[in-house]
């Protein structure tokens, strides 16, 4: 449904941490924590392209995400 992008939304329609002087206190902590998790994941695993789906599906209601992810994680030694 590409026409959904033609409608203009309010710039503050989706702000997970808020905006302005009353924004979330834990915003910087949450962002740093996400970066740490990603770096540890990439440090310990190699991401490989896969031809088939290996029992890994993402179901999320609040964010637009793909139904299937075609990657394989291989542990590094």
Backbone torsions as a table, in degrees:
resi	resn	phi	psi	omega
1	UNK	NA	72.6	-175.8
2	UNK	-66.8	-19.8	-178.2
3	UNK	-67.5	-14.0	-179.0
4	UNK	-64.3	-21.5	-179.8
5	UNK	-82.3	-9.4	178.6
6	UNK	-76.4	-26.5	179.2
7	UNK	-76.6	132.0	178.6
8	UNK	-82.8	130.8	177.4
9	UNK	-103.2	159.4	175.0
10	UNK	-65.4	136.9	-175.8
11	UNK	-62.1	-21.7	179.2
12	UNK	-105.3	23.6	-178.3
13	UNK	-64.7	-40.5	178.4
14	UNK	-128.7	101.1	175.0
15	UNK	-131.0	98.0	-173.6
16	UNK	-63.2	-27.0	-178.9
17	UNK	-109.3	4.6	-178.2
18	UNK	83.8	-177.7	-176.8
19	UNK	-149.7	152.2	176.5
20	UNK	86.0	-160.5	-174.9
21	UNK	-69.6	-16.1	-178.9
22	UNK	-107.4	32.7	179.0
23	UNK	-74.5	171.8	-173.9
24	UNK	-64.6	136.3	179.9
25	UNK	-68.9	-33.8	-176.1
26	UNK	-91.4	13.6	-176.6
27	UNK	-60.8	-50.3	-177.8
28	UNK	-64.9	-39.3	178.1
29	UNK	-62.2	-44.1	-179.7
30	UNK	-63.9	-41.6	-179.8
31	UNK	-67.8	-40.2	177.7
32	UNK	-66.4	-39.3	179.2
33	UNK	-63.0	-40.2	177.3
34	UNK	-63.5	-40.8	179.3
35	UNK	-65.3	-38.8	179.1
36	UNK	-64.9	-43.1	179.2
37	UNK	-62.8	-43.7	179.5
38	UNK	-64.6	-41.9	180.0
39	UNK	-67.0	-39.0	177.8
40	UNK	-66.5	-38.6	177.8
41	UNK	-62.5	-46.7	-179.2
42	UNK	-70.6	-25.8	178.8
43	UNK	-75.2	-33.9	-175.6
44	UNK	-97.1	-18.8	-176.7
45	UNK	-130.9	151.8	172.6
46	UNK	-105.6	132.9	-180.0
47	UNK	-92.2	121.6	-178.8
48	UNK	-117.8	148.1	175.0
49	UNK	-75.6	140.7	-175.4
50	UNK	-124.4	148.5	179.5
51	UNK	-85.2	-23.8	-178.7
52	UNK	-131.6	164.1	179.9
53	UNK	-84.7	130.1	-176.8
54	UNK	-112.0	71.5	175.8
55	UNK	50.6	47.5	-179.0
56	UNK	-138.0	101.2	178.0
57	UNK	-125.0	148.3	179.4
58	UNK	-112.3	125.7	175.4
59	UNK	-124.0	112.4	-177.9
60	UNK	-134.8	135.2	-176.6
61	UNK	-95.9	-30.5	-171.7
62	UNK	-93.3	-17.0	-176.6
63	UNK	-125.3	144.6	177.7
64	UNK	-76.6	114.0	-178.7
65	UNK	-133.1	160.3	175.8
66	UNK	-70.9	154.7	178.0
67	UNK	-76.5	-31.1	-178.0
68	UNK	-134.5	147.4	177.4
69	UNK	-120.3	122.8	-174.7
70	UNK	-100.1	59.8	176.7
71	UNK	-130.0	164.1	178.2
72	UNK	-132.5	134.5	177.4
73	UNK	-99.0	126.2	179.8
74	UNK	-116.8	126.5	-177.7
75	UNK	-67.0	133.4	176.8
76	UNK	-83.8	153.6	-179.9
77	UNK	-101.9	NA	NA
